[in-house]
Amino acid sequence: MIRWPVDGYQVAFTTRVGGVSEGPYASLNLGRKSGDDPARADENRRIACEAIGADVEKLALNFQVHSDRVLRAAAGMRGEHADGLWTDEPGLPILAMSADCLPVAVARTDGNEPAVAVLHVGWRGLLAGTLAAGARALGEVPLAAAIGPGIGPCCYEVGEEVAAPFRKRFGDDVVREGRLDLWTSAERALRAAGLERVHRFDRCTSCDPETFFSHRRDAGRTGRQGVIAYVAG
C-alpha cells in the first residue's frame, strides 16, 4: 500500500504485492475481469480492504469505460458504467482500478462535511474532463487531490492524434519526443478545476514490474491495482 495521509480519511494506492493471484496476475490483482480467477480477485479485494480497515462487503466500484461520469456510491455498488465514485458516508469504501491509467483521489479539506472521490483517469478521461467532474461532485469547497502511480513520461509513447489535443489543452511541454506526461496533464487539470493542493507520487507503472501491473508493458495480460478510499468519520 502507498498511503496518502489526509486528515479524516483513509486513502491507499495499492500495488501488485501481497495477494493470492498467480502468473501474470501475481499477486494483489483487484480486477475480476482481467483474466484472473474471480475468486482470487475477490480475496485480493478483501486483503486490500482489511489493510486499511474497510468493510469489503460495502466496497463500491464501477464498470470503467474511460468516461467523465462520476457517481455517488452506494454500499456494494457494481456495474455502473462510469469512471469515478464519491461518498460522504463514513465507512463506505470506494475503489477505482488501473493498470497504467492514473488512479486519483480527491477529498474535501474544510473539515465540516467530509467527502472523498476516487477516479480512473487515462488519456481519454483526461480530455473528457473526468477530473473536473470529480471536483464538481464534491462541490465548491477546499479540495485536495493525490495522483497515484501510472505510466510515466519515460514510457508513454503516443501518436500525434493523442499528442495534439494534449498540447492544446495542457501545454506544449506535456508531450516530448513522442511521449505523453499524464502526471503533469492531470495536475494541470486539477488546478484548472480549482484545487490548490495536488500531491503527485510520480511512480511509473511500466518501469517497475515488481511493484505494479502495466497494461502496455505486459501487452494486456496483467492485473489491476487501484485506489481505495473512505471517510474515516
C-alpha positions as CSV (number, residue, x, y, z in Angstrom):
1,M,0.0,0.0,0.0
2,I,1.1,3.5,-0.8
3,R,-0.7,5.8,1.7
4,W,-1.9,9.3,1.1
5,P,-2.1,10.9,4.6
6,V,-5.1,13.3,4.6
7,D,-7.0,14.1,7.8
8,G,-10.4,12.5,8.2
9,Y,-9.9,9.8,5.5
10,Q,-8.2,6.5,4.7
11,V,-6.7,6.6,1.2
12,A,-4.4,4.0,-0.2
13,F,-3.0,3.2,-3.6
14,T,-2.4,-0.5,-3.9
15,T,0.5,-2.3,-5.6
16,R,0.7,-5.8,-7.1
17,V,2.3,-7.1,-3.9
18,G,0.7,-9.1,-1.1
19,G,-2.2,-11.0,-2.7
20,V,-3.1,-14.6,-3.7
21,S,-3.2,-14.4,-7.5
22,E,-0.6,-16.2,-9.7
23,G,1.2,-15.9,-13.0
24,P,0.8,-12.6,-14.8
25,Y,-1.8,-11.6,-12.2
26,A,0.5,-12.1,-9.2
27,S,-0.3,-11.2,-6.7
28,L,-2.7,-8.5,-5.5
29,N,-4.8,-8.3,-8.6
30,L,-8.1,-6.4,-7.9
31,G,-9.7,-6.9,-11.3
32,R,-12.2,-9.7,-11.7
33,K,-12.4,-9.3,-15.5
34,S,-8.7,-9.1,-16.1
35,G,-8.4,-12.8,-16.9
36,D,-7.6,-13.9,-13.4
37,D,-9.7,-16.3,-11.3
38,P,-12.5,-14.1,-10.0
39,A,-12.3,-15.8,-6.6
40,R,-8.7,-14.8,-6.2
41,A,-9.5,-11.2,-7.2
42,D,-12.3,-11.2,-4.6
43,E,-9.8,-12.4,-2.0
44,N,-7.4,-9.7,-3.0
45,R,-10.0,-7.1,-2.6
46,R,-10.7,-8.4,0.9
47,I,-7.0,-8.2,1.7
48,A,-6.7,-4.7,0.4
49,C,-9.8,-3.5,2.3
50,E,-8.6,-5.2,5.5
51,A,-5.3,-3.4,5.2
52,I,-7.0,0.0,5.5
53,G,-9.7,-1.1,7.9
54,A,-12.5,-1.1,5.3
55,D,-15.5,-3.4,5.1
56,V,-15.2,-5.4,1.8
57,E,-19.0,-6.2,1.9
58,K,-19.6,-2.4,1.4
59,L,-17.0,-1.9,-1.3
60,A,-18.3,0.1,-4.3
61,L,-16.8,0.2,-7.7
62,N,-17.8,0.9,-11.3
63,F,-17.5,-0.8,-14.7
64,Q,-14.9,1.6,-16.0
65,V,-15.3,2.9,-19.6
66,H,-13.0,5.9,-20.0
67,S,-15.8,8.4,-19.4
68,D,-16.3,11.6,-17.4
69,R,-19.2,10.1,-15.3
70,V,-18.7,10.4,-11.5
71,L,-21.4,8.8,-9.4
72,R,-22.5,8.8,-5.8
73,A,-21.5,5.5,-4.3
74,A,-23.9,3.1,-2.5
75,A,-22.7,0.1,-0.4
76,G,-21.9,-2.9,-2.6
77,M,-22.4,-0.9,-5.9
78,R,-21.3,-2.7,-9.0
79,G,-21.7,-2.5,-12.8
80,E,-22.5,1.2,-13.4
81,H,-20.7,2.5,-16.5
82,A,-18.6,5.3,-15.0
83,D,-15.1,6.2,-14.0
84,G,-15.5,7.9,-10.7
85,L,-17.3,7.4,-7.4
86,W,-17.7,9.7,-4.5
87,T,-19.1,9.4,-1.0
88,D,-19.7,11.3,2.2
89,E,-20.9,8.3,4.1
90,P,-18.4,7.3,6.8
91,G,-17.0,3.8,6.4
92,L,-18.2,3.3,2.8
93,P,-15.1,2.2,0.8
94,I,-14.8,3.1,-2.9
95,L,-12.4,1.7,-5.4
96,A,-11.1,2.8,-8.8
97,M,-8.8,0.4,-10.7
98,S,-5.9,1.0,-13.1
99,A,-3.0,-0.6,-14.9
100,D,-1.3,2.4,-16.5
101,C,-4.1,4.9,-16.3
102,L,-4.0,7.2,-13.3
103,P,-5.8,6.4,-10.0
104,V,-6.7,9.7,-8.4
105,A,-8.2,10.5,-5.1
106,V,-9.9,13.9,-4.3
107,A,-11.0,14.9,-0.8
108,R,-12.8,17.8,0.9
109,T,-10.5,19.5,3.3
110,D,-12.6,22.1,5.1
111,G,-13.4,19.6,7.8
112,N,-17.1,20.4,8.0
113,E,-18.7,17.9,5.7
114,P,-16.1,15.3,4.7
115,A,-16.4,13.6,1.3
116,V,-14.0,11.7,-0.9
117,A,-13.9,10.6,-4.6
118,V,-11.8,8.1,-6.5
119,L,-11.2,8.4,-10.2
120,H,-9.9,6.3,-13.1
121,V,-8.1,8.6,-15.5
122,G,-6.5,7.7,-18.8
123,W,-5.8,9.9,-21.7
124,R,-9.4,9.7,-22.9
125,G,-10.7,10.6,-19.4
126,L,-8.3,13.5,-19.1
127,L,-9.6,15.0,-22.3
128,A,-13.2,14.2,-21.4
129,G,-13.0,16.1,-18.1
130,T,-13.1,13.3,-15.5
131,L,-11.0,15.3,-13.0
132,A,-13.2,18.4,-13.3
133,A,-16.3,16.2,-12.9
134,G,-14.8,14.6,-9.7
135,A,-14.1,18.1,-8.3
136,R,-17.7,19.2,-9.2
137,A,-19.1,16.2,-7.4
138,L,-17.5,17.3,-4.2
139,G,-18.7,20.9,-4.5
140,E,-17.2,24.3,-4.3
141,V,-15.2,23.8,-1.1
142,P,-11.5,23.4,-0.4
143,L,-10.3,20.2,-2.0
144,A,-7.0,18.3,-2.2
145,A,-6.0,15.5,-4.6
146,A,-3.4,12.8,-4.9
147,I,-2.3,11.4,-8.3
148,G,-1.3,7.8,-7.9
149,P,1.0,5.5,-9.8
150,G,0.5,5.4,-13.6
151,I,2.5,5.1,-16.8
152,G,5.1,7.9,-16.8
153,P,6.5,10.2,-19.5
154,C,9.5,7.9,-19.6
155,C,7.5,5.2,-21.2
156,Y,4.2,6.5,-22.6
157,E,4.7,6.8,-26.3
158,V,1.6,8.2,-28.2
159,G,0.7,9.1,-31.7
160,E,0.0,12.6,-32.9
161,E,-3.7,12.0,-32.7
162,V,-3.3,11.9,-28.9
163,A,-0.4,14.3,-28.6
164,A,-2.1,17.2,-30.5
165,P,-5.2,17.6,-28.2
166,F,-3.0,17.3,-25.1
167,R,-0.6,20.1,-26.3
168,K,-3.7,22.3,-27.0
169,R,-5.3,21.6,-23.6
170,F,-2.3,21.3,-21.2
171,G,0.7,23.0,-23.0
172,D,3.4,22.0,-25.4
173,D,5.6,20.6,-22.7
174,V,3.3,17.7,-21.8
175,V,4.5,15.8,-24.9
176,R,8.2,15.4,-25.5
177,E,9.8,13.2,-28.1
178,G,6.5,11.5,-28.7
179,R,6.0,10.6,-25.0
180,L,3.0,11.9,-23.0
181,D,3.2,13.2,-19.5
182,L,0.0,12.1,-17.9
183,W,1.1,13.2,-14.4
184,T,1.6,16.8,-15.3
185,S,-1.5,16.9,-17.5
186,A,-3.6,15.6,-14.6
187,E,-2.1,18.1,-12.2
188,R,-2.9,20.9,-14.5
189,A,-6.5,19.7,-15.0
190,L,-6.9,19.6,-11.2
191,R,-5.5,23.0,-10.7
192,A,-7.8,24.3,-13.5
193,A,-10.7,22.8,-11.6
194,G,-9.7,25.0,-8.6
195,L,-7.5,22.7,-6.5
196,E,-4.5,24.2,-4.8
197,R,-3.3,21.1,-3.1
198,V,-2.2,18.4,-5.5
199,H,0.1,15.6,-4.4
200,R,1.9,13.5,-7.1
201,F,3.6,10.2,-6.4
202,D,5.3,10.1,-9.9
203,R,5.7,6.3,-9.9
204,C,5.8,4.7,-13.3
205,T,3.8,1.5,-13.6
206,S,5.6,0.5,-16.8
207,C,9.1,0.9,-15.3
208,D,8.5,-1.2,-12.2
209,P,7.3,-4.8,-12.9
210,E,8.0,-5.9,-9.4
211,T,5.6,-3.4,-7.9
212,F,3.0,-2.5,-10.5
213,F,0.8,-4.1,-13.1
214,S,1.1,-2.4,-16.6
215,H,-1.3,-3.0,-19.4
216,R,1.1,-1.6,-22.0
217,R,4.3,-3.3,-20.8
218,D,2.5,-6.7,-20.4
219,A,0.5,-6.5,-23.7
220,G,-2.8,-6.5,-21.9
221,R,-2.3,-9.8,-19.9
222,T,-2.0,-8.3,-16.5
223,G,-3.8,-7.5,-13.3
224,R,-5.2,-4.3,-11.8
225,Q,-4.1,-2.1,-8.9
226,G,-6.1,0.9,-7.8
227,V,-7.0,3.4,-5.1
228,I,-9.3,2.7,-2.2
229,A,-10.7,5.4,0.0
230,Y,-13.3,6.1,2.6
231,V,-14.4,8.8,5.1
232,A,-12.9,7.7,8.4
233,G,-15.6,9.6,10.4
